[in-house]
Amino acid sequence: MDALEAITQRVSIAQLTGPDVSDEQKTILAQAAMRAPDHAWMRPSRYLTIEGDARARLGQIFYEAQSAGKQLPDEKRQKMQGMLLRAPLVIVGITRVSEHPKVPRDEQILSTGAGIQNMLIAAHALGLGAIWRTGDMAHCQGVRAALGLADNEEIVGFLYVGHPNTSAKSVPVIDDPEFFTAWA
Ligand SMILES: Cc1cc2nc3c(=O)[nH]c(=O)nc-3n(C[C@H](O)[C@H](O)[C@H](O)COP(=O)(O)O)c2cc1C
């Protein structure tokens, strides 16, 4: 697929299914993430892949984090436990924030965001579907601990990747005269 087509025609796809994302496809996604811009070459990003049974195990941790020892309604329990089963592959984008005289925290997090965006586009070019999600679980201490995050690390996104189980929505048209204008 042409690069401009991939960038301009990509849409998020929430309904994803198997088969599993292949090792070759995962390698391309990793290469795409690695080409994110990175001020001062700090290498602030790392990515964790969650697949197979690990999705249900992390889903259980989501539920335990959400319930905080209380009994939640069945519907909520199933929602939390099944959250990561919505795609065969979930990639957690993480920023290792560190002190730098020229690179503030926001720029380090943006670099991981660019990596996630690169993977969204690469997934589309590979004929896969993907969606970037965050939500409460991205900031939850129990989830952070289970994923082995250090105190200086932040979850920037959960990138759900798989095969589209629905036809892609059409590309939204932005009709905003102020979106892209010349400064004079
Ligand atoms: C940082 C970030 C976090 C997001 N978190 C969620 C989320 O938790 N749930 C969700 O449905 N969409 C979330 N989105 C939005 C989707 O990824 C997607 O951009 C949106 O559905 C619009 O679709 P489009 O990419 O096809 O325009 C998030 C987007 C960003 C940039």
The ligand as an SDF file (V2000), in Angstrom:
LIG
                    3D

 31 33  0  0  0  0  0  0  0  0999 V2000
   -4.4580    8.9570   23.6520 C   0  0  0  0  0  0  0  0  0  0  0  0
   -5.7260    8.3770   23.1000 C   0  0  0  0  0  0  0  0  0  0  0  0
   -6.5140    7.5950   23.9130 C   0  0  0  0  0  0  0  0  0  0  0  0
   -7.7050    7.0440   23.4360 C   0  0  0  0  0  0  0  0  0  0  0  0
   -8.4570    6.2470   24.2530 N   0  0  0  0  0  0  0  0  0  0  0  0
   -9.5670    5.6710   23.7810 C   0  0  0  0  0  0  0  0  0  0  0  0
  -10.3130    4.7670   24.5870 C   0  0  0  0  0  0  0  0  0  0  0  0
   -9.9720    4.4850   25.7200 O   0  0  0  0  0  0  0  0  0  0  0  0
  -11.4440    4.2410   24.0510 N   0  0  0  0  0  0  0  0  0  0  0  0
  -11.8460    4.5300   22.7660 C   0  0  0  0  0  0  0  0  0  0  0  0
  -12.8760    4.0130   22.3320 O   0  0  0  0  0  0  0  0  0  0  0  0
  -11.1510    5.3730   21.9880 N   0  0  0  0  0  0  0  0  0  0  0  0
  -10.0200    5.9400   22.4520 C   0  0  0  0  0  0  0  0  0  0  0  0
   -9.2990    6.7750   21.6540 N   0  0  0  0  0  0  0  0  0  0  0  0
   -9.8320    7.1480   20.3170 C   0  0  0  0  0  0  0  0  0  0  0  0
   -9.6010    6.0780   19.2620 C   0  0  0  0  0  0  0  0  0  0  0  0
   -8.2850    5.5890   19.2970 O   0  0  0  0  0  0  0  0  0  0  0  0
   -9.8590    6.6460   17.8400 C   0  0  0  0  0  0  0  0  0  0  0  0
   -8.9310    7.6520   17.5370 O   0  0  0  0  0  0  0  0  0  0  0  0
  -11.2500    7.2060   17.6870 C   0  0  0  0  0  0  0  0  0  0  0  0
  -12.1660    6.1510   17.8590 O   0  0  0  0  0  0  0  0  0  0  0  0
  -11.4660    7.8620   16.3220 C   0  0  0  0  0  0  0  0  0  0  0  0
  -11.2680    6.9380   15.3100 O   0  0  0  0  0  0  0  0  0  0  0  0
  -10.3360    7.2410   14.0660 P   0  0  0  0  0  0  0  0  0  0  0  0
   -8.9270    6.9780   14.5430 O   0  0  0  0  0  0  0  0  0  0  0  0
  -10.7880    6.2780   13.0130 O   0  0  0  0  0  0  0  0  0  0  0  0
  -10.5580    8.6640   13.6730 O   0  0  0  0  0  0  0  0  0  0  0  0
   -8.1010    7.3040   22.1010 C   0  0  0  0  0  0  0  0  0  0  0  0
   -7.2730    8.0820   21.2710 C   0  0  0  0  0  0  0  0  0  0  0  0
   -6.1000    8.6050   21.7690 C   0  0  0  0  0  0  0  0  0  0  0  0
   -5.2230    9.4450   20.8610 C   0  0  0  0  0  0  0  0  0  0  0  0
  1  2  1  0
  2  3  1  0
  2 30  2  0
  3  4  2  0
  4  5  1  0
  4 28  1  0
  5  6  2  0
  6  7  1  0
  6 13  1  0
  7  8  2  0
  7  9  1  0
  9 10  1  0
 10 11  2  0
 10 12  1  0
 12 13  2  0
 13 14  1  0
 14 15  1  0
 14 28  1  0
 15 16  1  0
 16 17  1  0
 16 18  1  0
 18 19  1  0
 18 20  1  0
 20 21  1  0
 20 22  1  0
 22 23  1  0
 23 24  1  0
 24 25  2  0
 24 26  1  0
 24 27  1  0
 28 29  2  0
 29 30  1  0
 30 31  1  0
M  END
$$$$
